[in-house]
Every structure is written in C-alpha cells, then in structure tokens.
C-alpha cells in the first residue's frame, strides 16, 4: 500500500556568509618570523594596521577584539621564548598579534543537511494547534568539517513551518573539560577503540583509580615529544589524548540567540567533524525532560560515538559512548525508558538494525539484531533516521535503506511498545525517495533524516537532499498506520 507524502516548499540552503572566527597558527617557526616583523612596527603602524583590520571585520563578529586578545594569549609561550615580556606589550600590539592568529571559517559553505527536529522546551504564547520546535542541522564548510547549528520555528495547525529570524553573529561556546576520570572505565574504552595495551599499560598503571584531566594530558604530551617513538606508539598516544579530550562541557552566552550558537569541533576526536546528530526529547520516569543527542565524532581516520545532553540549549555536556554496542555510526536513543532501562538503536555491523538496553546513557553492550534488509531498495544496508517515536500502536522507527547505485531512500517500521525487538510492520516501498530535482548534490541520490516528530496527527519529517540542502515533508499518521499494520 502506497503512502502519500506532502513535500513542503521550505528549503534550508547553505549560506556562505555564516562565518565564525577561529584560532589559526602556522607552526612555531613561522609564527616567530611573523612576530619578528610585527615587533619592528612603530606604534603608529601598529595602530594603523589594527584600525584597518577592525574596520573590515568588527561588523562581522560580536566583540572580535576579545577574540584577538584570547588568540594572542594562546601564543604567549612563543612570544616569551623570543625574550619579550608579555606584559610589556600594549593592548594594540596584543590585538594585532591576535588578528594574525585568527581566520574566518564559513560554517555552511559546502552543505546544510541531515536535520533533526524536537519540540522546544518553551511552548508558551501559541495558538491552538501550534508547536514551537528546534531543528538541528549538520553544517559543512571548507575541508568537509562539520558542526551543529540550530533553527527555531513554529509549526502551525496546517503543518506549515514559520521560521524565526536568524541572528546576525555566530557564538562559539566556552569550554570546560571534565576534571576527574574513572580509570577502569577509561581503560575499557581504550580497549574498545582497539588501542594496544602494550602502549597504554605503563601510563595507566601510574594513575590513581580516579585521575585528573591535566595529569594524563601532560603525561601524554611529554611522551609525544620523544623523537624515538615509533609510528604505532605515536598513534596510540594521540588516540589516548583524543579520548581524554572527548569529555567536556560547553557554555554559550545568555545574550546569544539559538540560531547564533554553533557546536563546533573542539576535541581532537572530532577534528574533522561532528556528524549526524540525532536529537531526542527524553522523558524521565518522574515526568521531567532532558534533551539528548547521539552523534559521530570523526578525526579523519577514527570515529567515536558521542552523547550530548542539555536542559536549556545554553549548556551542553559531551561524553563519549562506550561498550561493545557503541561502535560505528547510527546510534539513536529511545525517548523514554523501556521496562526500567534506557534503550538505543544501533547499526554495529554497518548493515542491520540492532537494539540495546542499559542502566546508563553512556554504556551500551550486547546489541540484539532486530531488523535486516528485506526489500531491494534497502539490500545494501538499513539504519535509523533518528530516535523512535512513541505512538499508541507501537514504536514508529523512520529508517533509511541503501539500494542500487548507492541510492538512499527513507522507509518506516513499527515495533512493539513493550518489546521493541518485535517488528509489527514495515513499508514494502520507500516512504520517500529522491525526486528528479533532488538527485543532484554533494552526494547524489540521497534523502536522509536524523529525526522527526508527530504534530497534529501527522509525521513531520525533515530530510536532507543529496547531502547539500534540507527541506521537510508531512505524512498523515492514519494513512501510515494503515500501510504498516496489515
């Protein structure tokens, strides 16, 4: 049975004008040479160069002078190694030096895709049938580096999206790393990352049962200075650093708009991008709510599944997931506990859908196979398109299937509420497949989503168009259930 899909005309397109100011350095030697040239400038020349820079860039960033001071402070060690007393530098010199250590990065210049949608915490001052929502996107810029960005909108009674105005600036968060680590859990995660014990044992044996972030970070930094390290040793030590840096909190300024907040790659484990965040509004047993998101951190050759949690979209906690089920991509958390335990979808083998239970949101073991490719359009692999949706008839899981010519289509399945390992029904044909005008993009022939919601008895399904832009579609739930339950 075919299900009718109403595609909406809203298009979320990449916007290359959305830029963030990043720290930039060309290595110690080139930086010393650069500083030598700056220190030859007269006071008048310093002021003139700084004034020109501020005239060109101050209107593009909120308080860019603060960033210049911060980025100058980042190379304080290099400056002092040249025999310069840092405190003797004028404010203008520090800002000018900082400007040379800053570059603009266009967050969305390449793509704006893989959306996820949840209901906003604030549902006040709305008309009958309206819901305020938050939509997340994977924004991709130069070098295919991905970050997380947000939009706020209102879904009206007719399922039309009314977008809020986008803020003028980009706000990068302040970062604080977790201070204490459990050694047993840390060692277990190292094993799951297949880091050789022969390289880690001596380091970990020297640490107490609960160790501080900077103790391990400094120990690894010292080891990495050894020029006699083998390539495999160096990689192992770098991966330990990536793991310890993967625990952190970020805090955005209260005067930033949601559309101005960007979760940019911070730790080494995600230096090449934050990919495919699946946001979910989680309801605790006591009725309180928290927002979680699973995402994939990528550093160019290693992926690490991670979890974000937030209560307000100002403060976020980021933690790596661990366990033999926290492997690969495509993890999605259920929006509530099932029989007293957290539940998670995964695709540990890259082909099939699995189910896991846990007492903790960060530990996932013993994945259970619940769904394999069945129809020709999903023969290559099947996976989820976001967290399951609770309905009275069962857990609705929006899936993606990969078929001939690596074409991605979106499907749907229904699973038992008490035992989501039991499939009630599955669409034989795709719910959504790339139209002719949707086939071309960064990755051709792909429609893909990272999360949907139910609104006014309709499925609201935001989706990416060939890994380039995004839009959304609406499906009547009654029609969808009729096709799933037969």
Secondary structure, DSSP 4 states (H G I P E B T S, - for coil): -----EE-S--B---TT-EEEEE----HHHHHHHHHHHHTS-HHHHHHHHHHHHHHHGGGSTTHHHHHHHHHHHTHHHHHHTT--GGGS-HHHHHHHHHHTEEEEETTSSEEEEEEEEE-S---S--TT-EEEEEEEEEE-GGG-EEEEEEEEEE-TTS-EEEPPPPSS-EEPEEEE--EEEHHHHHHHHHHTT--HHHHHHHHHTS-SEEEHHHHHHHHHHHHT-TT--HHHHHHHHHHHHHHTT-EEEE--TTS-GGGEEE---SGGGTTEEEEEEEEEEE-TTS-EEEEEEEEEE-SS-EEEEEEEESSSSEEEEEE-BSTTS-SS--EE-SS-BTTBEEEEE-TTSSSEEEEEESSSSB----EEEE---SGGGSSEEEESSS-EEETTEEEEEEEEE-GGG-EEEEEEEE-SS-TTSEEEE-SS-SB---GGGS-SSSSSBEE-S--EEETTEEEEEEEETTTEEEEEEEEHHHHHHHH--
